[in-house]
Amino acid sequence: MDIQEVLKLAEELIYDHTGENLDYLQKTILQRTLEGQTYKKIAEETYASETHVRYIGAKLWKILSEILGENITKANFRTILENTNIHNFVPVFCRDNATNNINICPSNPPASPTKTNSQQTPTQHIIDLDKAPEIINFYGRTEELSTLSKWIVSDSLRLTRGYRLRVISLLGISGIGKTTLSLQLIQQIKTNFNYIIYRTLRFSPNLNTTLTNLLQIFAPETETSDNIETLLSQLQKYLEKYRCCIIFDDVQKLFAPGKLAGQYKSCYEDYQDFFQLLVTVSHQSCLLLISREKIPEITKLETENYPVRTLTLGSLGAYANEICQKRQLVDRESWEKLINNYQGNPRWLDMAATTIQELFSGQVAEFMEYQTLILPEALQGELEQQFEHLSPMEIRVMEQIANQSQPISIGEIIRKSELSIQESVNVIQSLKKRLLLDGKLENNLTVFTLNPVWKQYLKINSNNLKVSTKLDKANGEI
């Protein structure tokens, strides 16, 4: 076995024994042990004390010893696992070539299955991740993973209020890691569901197409109806019969561009009824909605004490150091400022790291010498796509806020933007729903500000517009 095969085997053994996935430190200890590194080196890499690394390592060797019935140590870890037959300890993962589904089957499956694929039993675990991106890197988010796992799997609500959570919205700005987190979550909850299904709404499929696609997973040989109500009724029966987790990514793609946040595109309003139905009707499944904008009906139902929850992702914090380390950046004392400048956003930080490597030989301090926040071209392109989705009034207010050196109050926004009080309030609410505006209380006055990345983008965009206008005038005079 190579290192990755041994590591994967160890992870599966521990998960099957404890029901928990390894965190970043545990994985690093196992991998670096396989590579022959000392605890001291591992501690330096993970910013943990050597004592803590040794303590976590000892716990891992103890768990593996219990599983394998042998005394596992740091020295013999790889040798013993290489001689271990995984089929004696963990479930078998089988892929259905026709559907691209992954099934978690028992260690000793029956020799002759009695049911066809169209008649799956609740004892099977079907994972269908059509068009899901591959997880290349995953940093931190242990607290968020724990929270989502508890919300989805825990029986505490069912015991106290008689129901489980039915819908969870996972929110965050572009690039913050929502999709990666949801796919990582699957590894923690996969044995608690009969079906786990991931679908992206990136290309805005209509509800009929989405429902038909879902129903074909449960019963691929069954003909589906063109009637929305019939499709909803059929899906509801499966959600009642089986424990399902359905993940919808890119929900914001259902919303209309050029309008205030949360307004559905024409002919997509039935999604609103669909989401609301899954909250208000009894079933044993869970819907996870991923969006960079708040979903209006979910926000409303959450305030009315329905079984829904919202988790908003913020900065990676100290875990973002792993990105700097992986990208081989130097000047560690400058990493924290770099991370803060790019809001602890893993994708934004990775884009910045590329620029630092290409133009500054990996030296963060030199990159940070400039008095302006540098936005790589790829990051500007990403922000531009979101900028074009905004309404004209939102753009006006954002530009006004971007020009301020200090946080600005609603009264100042009204005066500077020349919008009515009602328009200003609506716009501010919309920008907050898009997670683009931060509000706080200062001297008994609520003030608002933009994050530095968006502020810099708007300044660049404004300057480009001025240059373009001057060029147009110059060309007209020639």
N, C-alpha and C positions, 0 to 999 in steps of 0.2 A: 504493500500500500504506500501511496505517496502521502505527504503531510496533510493535504486537504481531505483525503479519504479517511485518514485516522481521526482528524478533527471532526469530520461529519459524523463518524461512528460514535465518537465520545459524546457529541451533542445529543444524538438520538437516544443513546443509552441513558443519559442523565435526564432528558425530557420524559422518557417513558417511565423512569423511576420516580421522579419528583413532580412531574406535571408542569414544570417551569422551564422557560428558555434561559440560556446563559446570558448574562449581561456582558458589557464590553470588557470589563476587567477579567472576568472568568475566561472569556474566549481568548483574550490576549495571553493570559497565563498558559493556557493549553497550547496555543499555537507557538509561542516563544519557547516553551519547554520542548516541543517537538523539534524546534530549530536549534536547540542546545544552549539557549541563553540562560544566564543566572537570574536569580530573584532580584539582585541589585539592578541589573540592566532593565528588567521588566518594570521595576519600580520607577526608574528614570523615565522610561517611555510613557508610562501611564500617569505620571505625576502623583503617585501614591507612595506611602512610606514602605520601606522594605518589610517592616514588621507586618503591615496589613496585607501585603502581597503574599507573604509566607502563610499567614492565617487563612486567606482565601484558598491558596493552593492546597493546604492541608485538608480543608473541607472538601475540595474536589477529589483528592486522592481517597478520602474516606468514603465518599459516595460511590466512586467507581469500585472500591474494594467490596462494598456491600453488594453491588450489582453482580460483579464477576466472581465473588467468592475467593478472591486472591488478594494478597497484600500489595496494593498499588502504591508506588512512590514516584517522586519526580524522576528518579533514575530509570525505573523499569516501565514507565507509563506507555511508551510507544511500543516496546517489544511485546508486552502482554496484549495490547489492543490489536496488534497486527495478527496475532494468533487467535483472535476471537471471531466466532461465527455470529454475525449480526442477527441472523434469523432465529437464533435461540433466545433473543432478548427483546427485540423491538418489532413493531408492526412492519409488514411488507408494503412498499409503495408500488402500486401498479398503475400504468397509464392506459387509458382506453384510446387506441389509435384513431378510432372513428370520430370521437368527440373531443379529443385532447383533454379529457378530464383526468384528474389524479384521484385515485381511490386509496384510502387507507384500509387495507384488508387485514383480517385476523392473521396471527402468526401461522396458524394451521387451518387454512381455508378448506371448506368441504371440497371433495374431489369432483363432485358433479353439481354445479349450481342449479337450483330448481327454478330460478326466475331469470327472465331476459332483462336486458338493459333498460327496457321501457317500464319495468316493474321493480324498480329499486326498493329495497326494504330499508326501514329506518335504522338498521344496524350498520349500514354502510356510510362512509364519509366521503361525499363527492365534493371535490374542489375544482371549480371551473373558473379559470383566470384568463378568459379570452381578451386578448389585446392588453393585458397588464404588462407594464414595463418590468424589466429585470432589475432586481435590487443589486446594485454594484457596491454601494457604500451605505452604511447605516451608522449614525453617530448619536450616542446618548439616548435621550427620550425615554429613560427608564421609568420616570414618574408618569409620563403620559401613557406609556404602554400599560402600566399597572392600572391607571385610572380607567382606560378604555376596556381592559380585560375585566375588571370588576363590574363595570356598568353592564357589559354584554352578558357575562357568564353568571354573575352573582345572583343568588336567590333572595337577597335581603329585601328587595322591593316586593317580590312575590309573597314573602312571608308576612310583611308588615302591611302591605296595601292590596295584596291579592293579584298583582300583575308584575311582569318583567318590563324593562325598558323596551319599547317597540321601535323607536327611531332615535338615532344619535347623529348630530351634525358635527362634522370635523372641519373647522374653519382655519384660515391662515392666508397670509399674503402669498403671492406666487413665489415658488422656489423654497419655501420654508420647510418642506418635507412631509406634506400631508399624505401623498400617495405612498411614499416609502414607508411611513409609519403604519398605514393601514395594511400594507402587504406584510410587514413584519408582524403585525398583530395576528394575522392569520395563523402563524406558527404557534402562537400561544393558545388560540381558541379552537383549533381545528378538530380536536376530539370531542368538543361539546356540541357540534352541529352535524346534522345529517347532510346538509348542503351548505357550501360556502361559494358564493358567486360574485365575481367582480365584473363590472361593466363600466365603460367610459361613455359619457354623454358628450364627448368632445365634438363630435360631428352632428350633434343635435338630432338624433333619431326621434321620430314622432312616437307618441305613447303606444300606439298600436304595434309598431315595429318592436319596441322594447318589451312589451308584454308577451308578444308572440315568441320572441327570442327566449325569454325566461321559461315559458311553458314548454318549449321544446327540450329544455334541459330535464324537466321532470318526466315528460312523456314524449320522446322524440318521434314516435310513430303515430301520434294522435293528430288529427286535423284540427286546426285552430279556426276560430271565428273572426270575422271582420268587425264584429260589434264590440265596442270598448267595454260595455257593461258585462257582456258574457266573458270576455277575457279577464276582467277584474275579478269576477265571481270564481272563475276557474283557479286563478292564482291564489286567491284567498283560501280556497280549500287546501291547497298544497302547503300554504304557510301555517294553517291550522293543524294539518296532519303531521308535518315534519318540522323539525327545529332547523330553521334556515337563517343564514346571515347573508344578506344581499348588500353589496357595496356599489354605490353609484358615484363615480368620480366625475369631476368637471361639471357639477350641477350649474355653475354660473353660466355655462354655454346656453342654457335654456332662456336666459334673460335677454331682453331687447337692448341693442346698442343705441346710444344717443338719448336714452331716457334715464330717469332716476333709478336707483338700485331696486332690484326685486320685482321689476315689471316683466312678466313673461312675454316672449315673442308671440306674435299672432299665430294661432293654431297650436300653441304649446300650453295653453292655460289649463288643459286637462291634467297636466302633471301636478298642478296645485291640488286638485281633487284627489289624485292618486296618493300623494304624500300624506294628505290629511286623512284619507281613508285608513292608511296603514297605522296611523297613530290612534284613531278613535275606535277601530273595530278590533275585537279580541282575537288574538292568535298567539302562537308560541315562538314567533320568529323575530328577527331584528334587522332593521334597515340602517345602514351607515351611509350618510350623505356627505360627500366631500366637496367643498366649495371655497372660493376665495371671497364670496359675498354671503351675508346672512340670508337665510331662506325664510321669507316673510311668514308663511303659514306655520313653520316650525317654531319661530320666535314667538308667535302669538300663542300657540298651544302650550309652549313651555311656561309662559306666564300664567296659564290657566290650570297649571298643576297636572297636565297630562303626562303619560310615561315617556317623556322625551328629555334629552340632555344635549348640551352643546359644549364642545371643548375647542378652545381657540389656541393654536400653537404660537408661541413666541420665540424669542432668541434661543439658539442652542446653548448659549452661555459658555462655560468653561469647556464643554465638549467640543466646541468649534476649534480648540487647539489641535485636535486630531487632524483636522483638515490642513492646517498650517504645517503640521509635522509630515503628513503624507505627501504634501506638495513640496517638501524639502525647503521650506522658507527658513531664512536665518533671522537673527535679531529677535530672539524670543521676548525680550522686554518690550517690543513694539507690537506683539501679537494682540494683546488685549485691546489696544486702541484700534487696530485694524478691524478686529471682530466687531467692536462697537460701532465703527463707522458704517459697516455693512449689515448692521442690525442682527448679527448672529445668524444671518440667513445662509444656509449651506451652499445654495446655488450661486448667490451673489458673491459670496466669499471665494468660491471656487473660480469664478470668472476673474475676480481681482487677482487671485493667486497666479492664474495663467499670465496675466499682464506683468505681474511682478517677476515671474520667471523669465519671460521673453525679453523684457526691456530693462530690468534692474538686477538681473542675475540672482534672483531670489532674495534680494536684500529689502526687507520690509522698511527699515529705517529710511533708506533713500527714497523709496516710494512715498513715504509719509512726510517727506520734507516739504512738499508742495502745499501751499495754503488752500488749495481747492480739492474737493473730493473727486477723484478720477473715476469716471464711469466707463468701463470697457464697452466696446461697440455692441457686443452680444447682450449686455445688460441694458443698454439704451434701446435696443430692438425689442427686448421683452417688455420694458416699460411703455414703449410706444404703442404696442398692441393693446395694453390696458388703457392707455390714455385715449386712444381712438374710440373706446367703448363708452367713455364718459359723456354726459349731457353737456351742452354749451354752458349752462349755469354752473355746473360743477367745475368745469375748466376755469371759468372766471374766478370763482372763489378760491380754488387751489392756487392760481397764479397770484392772487392778492396775498394769500397766506405765505407763499414762498418768498415774496418780496420783503417780508417782515423779519427783522433780526430777533424779535421777541415774540412769545405766544400772543395771540390776538383774541379779543373777546367777540361775542356775537354782535354787540353794538358796533364795534369797529368794522366787522365784516360787512354789516348792512351799509355803513357809510361809504366804505371804499368800493364795494362791488356794485352799488346803486341798485340793489335788488330790494324788493319789499320785505317786510318782516317775515311774512308767511313763506315767501320764496327762499329767504335765507335759512329759516329753520328747516324747511324741507331738504335743501341742499346739504346742510350740515348733517342731518340725520342720514341722508343717502351716502355721504362720504364715510361716515362712521360705519354704516352697514357694509361698505366695501373694505373696511379696515385700513383706510387711507388716512384717516384723521385721528389724532390723539387729543383727548380732552383731559384737563386737570383743574383743580381748584387752587387759585392763588389770591390771597387777600379777600376771601369771600366772593370772588368773581371767577366764573368758569371761562377758561381760555383754551385755545386750540392751537395745535402746531402740526407740521408734517414731519415725517422722518427725514433724516438728512439726504438719503438717496433720492427720494422723490423731489425734495426741494432742489437738489442740484440738477436733476433731469429737467424740471420746469424752467430753471434759469437757462440751461443749454438750449432748450426748445424755443424759449423767448428770443434769445440771441440769434438763433438760426433764422427765426421768422423775420427779425429786423434786417439781417443781412440779405435775405431773400427779397424783402421789400425794396431795399436800396438797389439791388441788382436789377430788379424789374424796372424801377424808375430810370436807372442809368441806361438800360437797353432801350427804354422808350424815348430817351433824349437823343440817342444816336441816329 
